[in-house]
Amino acid sequence: MINIADSYSVQVGEFYAQARRLAPAQVLRVVLPVRRALDAAEFESLAAQIDAHFGEDIQALALAWNQPYAVGCQSITGALALGLDAGLCERSCAPTEASPYFNSASLRPWGELRMRPSMLLAAADVRGARALIERGIAADGSLGWRGAPPVQAHFVFTGDALRSVRSRLYPPPAFLRRFGVDVRVGSDDAAQRPGRVLLYLTGLAQVSDLDRLEFVPGALADHMTSFGGQLDGSSTQTSARAWLDAGATASYGTVSEPCNHVQKFPHPQVLLRHYLQGSTALEAYWRSVAWPSQGVFIGEPLAAPFARP
């Protein structure tokens, strides 16, 4: 999807369509305000255009923009998949709608579940977006081969107790020989320089020194905090987009105060398992979040390092 009112969106969307060899019918051009959030009427107009343009074969959406990333207190990706929740601002700390796609084996979320998961092709600028897309393409089928160098999956404990609650969901440390993945669980050490990072999950309001992480193409990374999904720099907390700017290929963050319900953030083991089984970045991330209404998914959606023909 391309917003023709946004020069970034036009350039990135056209590049993505060409790079991923999308057919003309797979591209929808719309006119949207370039600001953090849509209002209800603007969103309903967008949803109607999507329904009118895309047929039963279109299962997911790539949104070629940074803004809008929200609809009121809901993420735009959550609203497009689950429908508009107009009262969310009054109960943003409460449980939100459960996703039928959570930990699902469905390969056709629209056809079987009547929801289209989506992901924003977000970056600091057009050049960064092109690099993001190229990383996603380079990732396809690149990992898990016998004899290939291993990659690392980091699950990090921090001193921030409120933002580290999903650490109880971390997998045990192990070397997954079949996939060539070294699962590491422990506290972060700024003196280390993790190399060949496939996955990096932590819990902090501000994450620093991201340039010390050597991400492989297709890497997923996020930090559990309240406003990581605010992509316009309006929050003092680190934006999820910082992971992409540092070389990751997909990330996730919430756009309004979610409180620390682990269901509103990626489940570490579900995320890792689906990615290793060949899911795309979009599929793995969406399948890992039980209550995704407030969370915005960003990155190159089709990256699939463990996929096989």
VOBA-1610 file (N, C-alpha, C; in pm, whole numbers, padded with zeros to 5 digits, always signed):
BEGIN
Met+00084-00118+00000Met+00000+00000+00000Met+00088+00123+00000Ile+00053+00219-00084Ile+00132+00341-00102Ile+00044+00461-00077Asn+00092+00554+00006Asn+00024+00681+00029Asn+00081+00785-00067Ile+00006+00822-00168Ile+00058+00912-00271Ile+00073+01055-00221Ala+00026+01084-00098Ala+00047+01216-00037Ala+00180+01225+00036Asp+00258+01118+00036Asp+00382+01107+00113Asp+00493+01063+00018Ser+00590+01152-00007Ser+00697+01119-00104Ser+00777+00998-00058Tyr+00800+00983+00073Tyr+00868+00864+00125Tyr+00791+00739+00084Ser+00661+00741+00106Ser+00578+00625+00077Ser+00581+00590-00071Val+00576+00690-00156Val+00577+00666-00301Val+00708+00599-00342Gln+00819+00653-00297Gln+00949+00598-00336Gln+00971+00458-00278Val+00938+00441-00151Val+00960+00312-00086Val+00863+00207-00139Gly+00738+00247-00158Gly+00639+00153-00207Gly+00669+00104-00348Glu+00710+00195-00435Glu+00742+00154-00571Glu+00866+00064-00572Phe+00964+00096-00489Phe+01083+00011-00480Phe+01047-00128-00429Tyr+00960-00134-00329Tyr+00922-00263-00272Tyr+00844-00347-00373Ala+00752-00284-00443Ala+00673-00356-00542Ala+00763-00417-00649Gln+00864-00342-00690Gln+00957-00393-00791Gln+01047-00500-00733Ala+01100-00477-00612Ala+01194-00571-00552Ala+01128-00705-00521Arg+01004-00703-00479Arg+00932-00826-00444Arg+00844-00875-00560Arg+00855-00809-00673Arg+00787-00851-00796Arg+00637-00864-00775Leu+00578-00760-00719Leu+00434-00759-00698Leu+00362-00726-00828Ala+00251-00790-00851Ala+00168-00759-00967Ala+00095-00627-00943Pro+00058-00555-01051Pro-00014-00427-01033Pro-00137-00440-00944Ala-00208-00551-00953Ala-00329-00568-00872Ala-00298-00583-00724Gln-00172-00611-00690Gln-00133-00626-00551Gln-00095-00494-00486Val-00102-00385-00559Val-00063-00253-00508Val-00186-00162-00502Leu-00210-00103-00388Leu-00319-00007-00369Leu-00259+00127-00332Arg-00297+00230-00408Arg-00252+00367-00381Arg-00367+00444-00318Val-00337+00507-00204Val-00438+00580-00129Val-00387+00720-00098Val-00472+00803-00044Val-00433+00937+00004Val-00464+00944+00152Leu-00358+00960+00233Leu-00373+00965+00378Leu-00299+01086+00433Pro-00346+01144+00543Pro-00268+01250+00609Pro-00138+01192+00665Val-00030+01269+00654Val+00099+01223+00706Val+00114+01278+00847Arg+00055+01206+00941Arg+00063+01240+01084Arg+00053+01112+01163Arg+00075+01119+01293Arg+00088+00999+01375Arg-00036+00911+01373Ala-00157+00972+01374Ala-00278+00892+01390Ala-00390+00937+01297Leu-00466+00841+01251Leu-00590+00867+01179Leu-00704+00880+01278Asp-00808+00956+01240Asp-00930+00953+01320Asp-01020+00841+01268Ala-01132+00820+01333Ala-01216+00706+01300Ala-01268+00713+01157Ala-01310+00831+01113Ala-01364+00844+00977Ala-01256+00818+00872Glu-01136+00868+00896Glu-01026+00844+00802Glu-00992+00696+00795Phe-00994+00630+00909Phe-00964+00488+00910Phe-01072+00408+00837Glu-01197+00438+00862Glu-01305+00365+00796Glu-01298+00382+00645Ser-01260+00500+00598Ser-01242+00522+00455Ser-01130+00435+00400Leu-01019+00428+00473Leu-00906+00344+00432Leu-00947+00197+00428Ala-01015+00150+00532Ala-01057+00010+00537Ala-01151-00024+00422Ala-01239+00070+00384Ala-01331+00047+00273Ala-01255+00035+00141Gln-01152+00117+00124Gln-01071+00108+00001Gln-00997-00026-00007Ile-00948-00074+00106Ile-00880-00204+00109Ile-00977-00315+00071Asp-01096-00313+00130Asp-01196-00416+00102Asp-01238-00414-00045Ala-01246-00294-00103Ala-01290-00283-00242Ala-01182-00327-00340His-01055-00310-00302His-00945-00334-00397His-00893-00476-00392Phe-00874-00530-00273Phe-00807-00659-00259Phe-00908-00773-00253Gly-00876-00879-00324Gly-00962-00996-00327Gly-00925-01098-00221Glu-00981-01217-00236Glu-00963-01322-00137Glu-00820-01375-00131Asp-00742-01351-00237Asp-00606-01406-00241Asp-00507-01323-00162Ile-00540-01200-00126Ile-00446-01114-00054Ile-00462-01138+00096Gln-00357-01197+00155Gln-00363-01242+00295Gln-00304-01144+00394Ala-00218-01052+00348Ala-00149-00961+00440Ala-00113-00833+00365Leu-00073-00730+00439Leu-00048-00599+00380Leu+00089-00546+00423Ala+00160-00486+00327Ala+00281-00410+00355Ala+00247-00262+00339Leu+00261-00185+00445Leu+00227-00043+00445Leu+00355+00038+00428Ala+00368+00104+00316Ala+00493+00172+00281Ala+00498+00313+00338Trp+00498+00323+00471Trp+00508+00455+00534Trp+00550+00441+00680Asn+00590+00554+00739Asn+00617+00565+00882Asn+00495+00614+00959Gln+00423+00708+00898Gln+00302+00766+00957Gln+00193+00768+00850Pro+00069+00741+00894Pro+00017+00717+01029Pro+00049+00576+01080Tyr+00081+00568+01209Tyr+00108+00439+01271Tyr+00001+00404+01375Ala-00097+00492+01393Ala-00201+00469+01494Ala-00337+00514+01442Val-00439+00466+01511Val-00577+00514+01493Val-00628+00539+01634Gly-00626+00664+01676Gly-00654+00693+01816Gly-00546+00630+01902Cys-00586+00545+01999Cys-00491+00476+02086Cys-00457+00336+02036Gln-00507+00300+01919Gln-00485+00169+01861Gln-00377+00180+01753Ser-00299+00076+01735Ser-00205+00077+01624Ser-00280+00061+01493Ile-00224+00113+01385Ile-00291+00098+01256Ile-00290-00048+01211Thr-00184-00121+01247Thr-00180-00263+01210Thr-00284-00341+01289Gly-00303-00307+01416Gly-00405-00373+01495Gly-00545-00343+01445Ala-00570-00217+01409Ala-00702-00178+01361Ala-00735-00243+01227Leu-00637-00253+01138Leu-00662-00315+01008Leu-00691-00464+01022Ala-00630-00529+01118Ala-00650-00673+01134Ala-00774-00708+01214Leu-00799-00634+01322Leu-00903-00672+01417Leu-01022-00579+01416Gly-01016-00469+01342Gly-01123-00371+01343Gly-01099-00261+01443Leu-01171-00151+01426Leu-01151-00033+01510Leu-01208-00054+01650Asp-01129-00019+01749Asp-01171-00023+01890Asp-01176+00122+01939Ala-01291+00185+01922Ala-01304+00328+01947Ala-01286+00365+02093Gly-01311+00273+02186Gly-01304+00306+02328Gly-01173+00269+02394Leu-01071+00238+02316Leu-00947+00187+02373Leu-00877+00288+02463Cys-00887+00417+02429Cys-00818+00518+02509Cys-00867+00521+02654Glu-00992+00483+02677Glu-01046+00484+02812Glu-01004+00362+02893Arg-00948+00261+02828Arg-00912+00137+02900Arg-00786+00075+02840Ser-00687+00159+02814Ser-00569+00109+02744Ser-00489+00009+02827Cys-00507+00011+02960Cys-00436-00084+03045Cys-00510-00216+03063Ala-00629-00224+03008Ala-00708-00346+03022Ala-00673-00446+02913Pro-00715-00571+02928Pro-00699-00666+02817Pro-00769-00615+02692Thr-00713-00644+02577Thr-00772-00605+02449Thr-00811-00731+02372Glu-00867-00711+02254Glu-00920-00824+02178Glu-00812-00928+02149Ala-00847-01052+02170Ala-00754-01162+02142Ala-00745-01187+01993Ser-00625-01213+01946Ser-00603-01240+01805Ser-00624-01388+01775Pro-00708-01423+01678Pro-00723-01564+01641Pro-00600-01620+01571Tyr-00508-01530+01534Tyr-00386-01571+01464Tyr-00273-01606+01559Phe-00292-01582+01690Phe-00187-01610+01787Phe-00151-01759+01786Asn-00024-01788+01767Asn+00029-01924+01765Asn-00047-02015+01668Ser-00094-01955+01560Ser-00175-02028+01462Ser-00088-02092+01356Ala-00138-02202+01299Ala-00071-02267+01186Ala-00131-02223+01053Ser-00226-02131+01057Ser-00294-02089+00935Ser-00198-02022+00837Leu-00205-02061+00711Leu-00128-01996+00605Leu-00212-01894+00529Arg-00340-01884+00562Arg-00431-01792+00493Arg-00515-01717+00598Pro-00455-01620+00666Pro-00528-01553+00775Pro-00653-01480+00728Trp-00650-01426+00606Trp-00771-01361+00557Trp-00876-01465+00517Gly-00832-01567+00444Gly-00925-01668+00398Gly-00987-01749+00511Glu-00910-01775+00616Glu-00957-01862+00723Glu-01000-01788+00849Leu-00940-01672+00876Leu-00967-01601+01001Leu-01029-01463+00979Arg-01040-01421+00854Arg-01096-01290+00817Arg-01019-01175+00881Met-00888-01186+00881Met-00803-01077+00926Met-00679-01071+00838Arg-00636-00950+00807Arg-00514-00932+00729Arg-00407-00869+00819Pro-00310-00945+00864Pro-00198-00885+00938Pro-00120-00793+00846Ser-00060-00690+00904Ser+00014-00594+00823Ser+00141-00551+00895Met+00229-00487+00820Met+00357-00442+00873Met+00399-00316+00799Leu+00451-00217+00873Leu+00497-00092+00814Leu+00642-00104+00767Leu+00667-00060+00645Leu+00803-00051+00592Leu+00864+00080+00644Ala+00898+00081+00771Ala+00939+00204+00839Ala+01091+00217+00844Ala+01140+00336+00821Ala+01283+00366+00829Ala+01302+00516+00844Ala+01424+00556+00878Ala+01452+00698+00899Ala+01437+00778+00771Asp+01469+00716+00657Asp+01460+00784+00528Asp+01449+00678+00419Val+01439+00725+00295Val+01421+00633+00182Val+01541+00540+00169Arg+01659+00594+00186Arg+01778+00510+00175Arg+01775+00398+00278Gly+01736+00431+00402Gly+01727+00328+00505Gly+01621+00225+00474Ala+01510+00269+00415Ala+01403+00176+00379Ala+01449+00081+00269Arg+01521+00132+00174Arg+01572+00044+00067Arg+01668-00060+00124Ala+01753-00017+00218Ala+01845-00112+00282Ala+01768-00217+00360Leu+01660-00175+00428Leu+01575-00269+00501Leu+01516-00374+00408Ile+01462-00329+00295Ile+01402-00421+00197Ile+01508-00516+00142Glu+01624-00464+00113Glu+01731-00550+00060Glu+01776-00653+00163Arg+01775-00616+00294Arg+01807-00714+00398Arg+01702-00824+00401Gly+01577-00785+00386Gly+01471-00885+00387Gly+01485-00984+00274Ile+01517-00935+00155Ile+01533-01023+00040Ile+01657-01111+00058Ala+01765-01053+00109Ala+01887-01131+00132Ala+01866-01240+00236Ala+01770-01221+00326Ala+01745-01319+00432Ala+01682-01447+00381Asp+01606-01439+00274Asp+01523-01551+00231Asp+01604-01679+00211Gly+01569-01781+00288Gly+01634-01911+00274Gly+01781-01915+00307Ser+01829-01816+00383Ser+01974-01802+00404Ser+02028-01879+00524Leu+01941-01922+00615Leu+01988-01982+00741Leu+01938-02126+00756Gly+02005-02196+00848Gly+01965-02331+00882Gly+02024-02440+00795Trp+02119-02405+00710Trp+02181-02504+00623Trp+02294-02575+00697Arg+02313-02701+00668Arg+02420-02778+00730Arg+02555-02717+00695Gly+02639-02698+00797Gly+02772-02644+00777Gly+02779-02493+00777Ala+02663-02425+00781Ala+02664-02278+00781Ala+02704-02226+00918Pro+02765-02107+00926Pro+02799-02050+01057Pro+02674-02031+01143Pro+02679-02058+01272Pro+02560-02043+01357Pro+02524-01896+01377Val+02401-01875+01417Val+02353-01742+01454Val+02308-01746+01599Gln+02289-01628+01657Gln+02258-01618+01800Gln+02117-01562+01820Ala+02048-01618+01920Ala+01919-01565+01966Ala+01937-01522+02111His+01927-01393+02139His+01953-01340+02272His+01822-01304+02342Phe+01804-01356+02462Phe+01690-01325+02548Phe+01748-01264+02675Val+01726-01133+02692Val+01805-01055+02786Val+01726-01015+02910Phe+01783-01042+03028Phe+01733-00994+03156Phe+01789-00854+03180Thr+01709-00767+03239Thr+01758-00634+03278Thr+01716-00606+03422Gly+01766-00495+03476Gly+01729-00455+03610Gly+01593-00387+03618Asp+01527-00369+03504Asp+01396-00304+03499Asp+01289-00411+03519Ala+01243-00428+03643Ala+01152-00538+03675Ala+01020-00528+03601Leu+00964-00407+03588Leu+00834-00391+03522Leu+00839-00430+03375Arg+00953-00400+03310Arg+00963-00426+03167Arg+01029-00561+03137Ser+01062-00635+03241Ser+01126-00765+03221Ser+01033-00881+03255Val+00902-00854+03263Val+00810-00960+03307Val+00803-01076+03207Arg+00831-01052+03080Arg+00821-01165+02987Arg+00946-01255+02994Ser+01040-01221+03081Ser+01156-01309+03095Ser+01117-01447+03145Arg+01002-01458+03212Arg+00956-01590+03255Arg+00914-01677+03138Leu+00899-01615+03021Leu+00861-01688+02900Leu+00982-01722+02812Tyr+01101-01682+02857Tyr+01220-01709+02777Tyr+01244-01860+02766Pro+01298-01905+02656Pro+01335-02047+02644Pro+01462-02076+02723Pro+01491-02201+02750Pro+01619-02234+02815Pro+01733-02215+02717Pro+01851-02182+02766Pro+01966-02171+02675Pro+01998-02307+02616Ala+02033-02305+02487Ala+02062-02432+02418Ala+02120-02399+02281Phe+02189-02496+02225Phe+02231-02484+02086Phe+02138-02572+02003Leu+02058-02510+01918Leu+01963-02582+01835Leu+02034-02623+01707Arg+02095-02740+01713Arg+02184-02784+01605Arg+02113-02793+01470Arg+01990-02838+01472Arg+01916-02854+01346Arg+01906-02722+01269Phe+01896-02611+01345Phe+01877-02480+01281Phe+02004-02395+01283Gly+02105-02439+01356Gly+02225-02360+01368Gly+02204-02234+01449Val+02123-02243+01555Val+02089-02126+01637Val+02136-02149+01781Asp+02217-02058+01830Asp+02267-02060+01966Asp+02176-01971+02051Val+02092-02033+02134Val+01999-01959+02220Val+02071-01919+02347Arg+02082-01789+02371Arg+02152-01737+02488Arg+02056-01659+02576Val+02053-01692+02705Val+01965-01629+02801Val+02050-01575+02915Gly+02038-01445+02944Gly+02117-01388+03051Gly+02110-01237+03052Ser+02186-01176+03141Ser+02190-01030+03150Ser+02275-00974+03037Asp+02244-00851+03000Asp+02318-00786+02894Asp+02452-00736+02947Asp+02553-00749+02866Asp+02687-00703+02903Asp+02735-00608+02794Ala+02741-00480+02828Ala+02777-00380+02729Ala+02917-00400+02672Ala+03001-00476+02744Ala+03137-00498+02695Ala+03139-00602+02582Gln+03032-00681+02571Gln+03026-00781+02466Gln+02983-00718+02334Arg+03020-00785+02226Arg+02973-00743+02095Arg+02910-00865+02028Pro+02782-00890+02056Pro+02720-01008+01999Pro+02728-01008+01846Gly+02767-01121+01790Gly+02782-01132+01645Gly+02682-01227+01586Arg+02646-01203+01460Arg+02550-01285+01387Arg+02421-01303+01468Val+02360-01190+01502Val+02239-01190+01585Val+02116-01209+01497Leu+02039-01313+01527Leu+01912-01339+01459Leu+01795-01281+01538Leu+01802-01289+01670Leu+01691-01247+01756Leu+01748-01181+01880Tyr+01687-01068+01919Tyr+01733-00997+02039Tyr+01611-00937+02107Leu+01574-00991+02222Leu+01459-00942+02298Leu+01505-00897+02435Thr+01457-00780+02477Thr+01493-00725+02607Thr+01376-00644+02660Gly+01393-00582+02777Gly+01291-00499+02837Gly+01352-00376+02901Leu+01341-00263+02834Leu+01398-00137+02882Leu+01321-00021+02819Ala+01320+00094+02886Ala+01260+00213+02826Ala+01353+00274+02721Gln+01481+00279+02751Gln+01580+00329+02656Gln+01684+00220+02632Val+01706+00190+02506Val+01806+00090+02467Val+01918+00163+02395Ser+02040+00144+02441Ser+02154+00216+02384Ser+02251+00119+02318Asp+02347+00175+02247Asp+02457+00099+02188Asp+02409-00011+02093Leu+02305+00018+02017Leu+02255-00084+01925Leu+02354-00114+01814Asp+02445-00020+01789Asp+02541-00043+01681Asp+02643-00152+01715Arg+02646-00196+01841Arg+02738-00305+01877Arg+02682-00442+01840Leu+02554-00447+01804Leu+02491-00573+01767Leu+02509-00596+01618Glu+02561-00711+01583Glu+02584-00744+01443Glu+02470-00832+01393Phe+02367-00765+01340Phe+02248-00836+01295Phe+02272-00905+01161Val+02218-01027+01148Val+02218-01093+01018Val+02092-01048+00944Pro+02091-01058+00810Pro+01967-01028+00737Pro+01853-01116+00787Gly+01739-01052+00812Gly+01625-01123+00865Gly+01613-01117+01016Ala+01702-01045+01085Ala+01699-01041+01231Ala+01573-00973+01284Leu+01523-01024+01396Leu+01409-00967+01467Leu+01458-00915+01602Ala+01410-00797+01644Ala+01456-00740+01771Ala+01351-00643+01824Asp+01328-00647+01955Asp+01237-00551+02016Asp+01264-00539+02164His+01212-00433+02225His+01225-00412+02368His+01086-00384+02424Met+01054-00449+02534Met+00925-00430+02598Met+00927-00299+02674Thr+00844-00206+02628Thr+00827-00077+02694Thr+00694-00019+02648Ser+00651+00091+02707Ser+00516+00139+02680Ser+00498+00202+02542Phe+00595+00280+02496Phe+00573+00363+02379Phe+00674+00338+02267Gly+00724+00215+02257Gly+00817+00183+02150Gly+00756+00195+02012Gly+00623+00189+02003Gly+00557+00199+01873Gly+00532+00340+01827Gln+00569+00440+01906Gln+00554+00579+01862Gln+00673+00614+01772Leu+00650+00610+01642Leu+00758+00617+01544Leu+00795+00758+01502Asp+00728+00858+01558Asp+00752+00996+01517Asp+00846+01071+01609Gly+00907+01002+01707Gly+01000+01067+01798Gly+00932+01144+01910Ser+00802+01125+01929Ser+00729+01201+02031Ser+00751+01146+02172Ser+00806+01027+02183Ser+00828+00967+02314Ser+00975+00977+02354Thr+00998+00984+02485Thr+01136+00981+02535Thr+01191+00839+02537Gln+01106+00740+02516Gln+01151+00601+02513Gln+01203+00567+02373Thr+01292+00470+02367Thr+01348+00429+02239Thr+01239+00374+02149Ser+01239+00420+02025Ser+01141+00374+01928Ser+01180+00237+01874Ala+01079+00156+01842Ala+01105+00026+01778Ala+01183+00044+01649Arg+01166+00158+01585Arg+01235+00180+01458Arg+01386+00187+01475Ala+01434+00216+01597Ala+01578+00221+01621Ala+01642+00086+01592Trp+01568-00023+01615Trp+01622-00156+01583Trp+01643-00172+01433Leu+01548-00121+01355Leu+01562-00131+01209Leu+01677-00043+01161Asp+01687+00077+01218Asp+01795+00167+01179Asp+01931+00108+01213Ala+01935+00018+01315Ala+02061-00045+01356Ala+02091-00172+01277Gly+01997-00214+01191Gly+02025-00330+01106Gly+01933-00448+01122Ala+01838-00444+01217Ala+01739-00551+01226Ala+01644-00541+01107Thr+01567-00647+01083Thr+01478-00651+00968Thr+01332-00637+01008Ala+01298-00661+01133Ala+01161-00638+01180Ala+01162-00613+01329Ser+01058-00541+01376Ser+01047-00509+01518Ser+00901-00484+01553Tyr+00879-00445+01678Tyr+00743-00430+01731Tyr+00746-00333+01848Gly+00639-00253+01861Gly+00626-00166+01977Gly+00482-00121+01992Thr+00443-00081+02113Thr+00307-00036+02137Thr+00296+00116+02124Val+00178+00161+02078Val+00158+00303+02047Val+00091+00379+02160Ser+00031+00309+02256Ser-00032+00373+02371Ser-00003+00289+02495Glu-00025+00344+02613Glu+00011+00276+02737Glu-00060+00141+02749Pro+00017+00031+02739Pro-00046-00102+02746Pro-00044-00163+02885Cys+00030-00099+02979Cys+00073-00163+03104Cys+00152-00289+03066Asn+00198-00363+03162Asn+00294-00467+03126Asn+00229-00606+03115His+00118-00611+03042His+00059-00740+03008His+00150-00810+02907Val+00198-00927+02940Val+00287-00996+02846Val+00213-01033+02718Gln+00080-01044+02725Gln+00002-01080+02605Gln+00004-00971+02499Lys+00043-00849+02537Lys+00047-00738+02442Lys+00182-00725+02372Phe+00273-00819+02402Phe+00406-00815+02345Phe+00442-00952+02288Pro+00541-00958+02201Pro+00578-01088+02142Pro+00616-01191+02247His+00557-01308+02235His+00592-01420+02321His+00725-01477+02270Pro+00829-01478+02352Pro+00962-01515+02302Pro+00970-01652+02236Gln+00912-01752+02299Gln+00924-01887+02245Gln+00838-01906+02121Val+00720-01846+02120Val+00634-01857+02001Val+00700-01788+01883Leu+00757-01670+01906Leu+00824-01598+01799Leu+00939-01678+01740Leu+01025-01730+01826Leu+01140-01807+01779Leu+01094-01933+01706Arg+00999-02006+01762Arg+00957-02132+01702Arg+00901-02114+01561His+00813-02018+01545His+00752-01999+01412His+00855-01950+01310Tyr+00947-01867+01354Tyr+01049-01820+01260Tyr+01138-01936+01214Leu+01177-02021+01308Leu+01261-02135+01273Leu+01187-02235+01183Gln+01056-02237+01192Gln+00977-02329+01111Gln+00953-02278+00969Gly+01009-02161+00937Gly+01000-02110+00800Gly+00903-01997+00779Ser+00843-01946+00885Ser+00751-01834+00871Ser+00824-01708+00824Thr+00750-01620+00760Thr+00803-01488+00729Thr+00810-01405+00857Ala+00879-01291+00850Ala+00887-01202+00965Ala+00748-01158+01008Leu+00662-01125+00912Leu+00526-01085+00945Leu+00450-01198+01014Glu+00458-01318+00959Glu+00386-01431+01018Glu+00436-01461+01159Ala+00568-01468+01176Ala+00623-01503+01307Ala+00588-01398+01412Tyr+00603-01270+01378Tyr+00573-01165+01476Tyr+00425-01162+01510Trp+00339-01166+01408Trp+00196-01162+01436Trp+00149-01283+01514Arg+00202-01400+01485Arg+00162-01519+01558Arg+00208-01517+01703Ser+00302-01430+01738Ser+00359-01428+01872Ser+00289-01332+01967Val+00194-01252+01919Val+00129-01152+02004Val-00019-01190+02023Ala-00058-01216+02147Ala-00195-01260+02175Ala-00296-01146+02168Trp-00254-01026+02215Trp-00343-00909+02216Trp-00274-00796+02139Pro-00284-00791+02007Pro-00202-00698+01927Pro-00265-00563+01897Ser-00377-00528+01956Ser-00446-00405+01916Ser-00362-00279+01931Gln-00277-00274+02034Gln-00197-00153+02059Gln-00058-00160+01997Gly-00022-00273+01940Gly+00114-00291+01891Gly+00126-00271+01741Val+00229-00197+01700Val+00254-00178+01558Val+00372-00265+01516Phe+00352-00337+01408Phe+00454-00426+01353Phe+00526-00352+01241Ile+00660-00350+01245Ile+00736-00276+01145Ile+00848-00363+01090Gly+00885-00338+00966Gly+00995-00412+00905Gly+00961-00460+00766Glu+01041-00554+00718Glu+01020-00612+00584Glu+00941-00741+00603Pro+00814-00743+00567Pro+00727-00853+00609Pro+00759-00989+00549Leu+00819-00995+00431Leu+00837-01123+00363Leu+00971-01190+00393Ala+01056-01129+00474Ala+01183-01191+00509Ala+01159-01327+00573Ala+01227-01431+00525Ala+01203-01566+00575Ala+01332-01646+00568Pro+01424-01628+00664Pro+01556-01691+00656Pro+01555-01842+00663Phe+01452-01903+00723Phe+01447-02048+00736Phe+01349-02113+00640Ala+01293-02035+00549Ala+01200-02090+00452Ala+01274-02176+00351Arg+01207-02278+00300Arg+01261-02364+00197Arg+01163-02371+00081Pro+01212-02393-00040Pro+01120-02403-00154Pro+01020-02516-00133
//
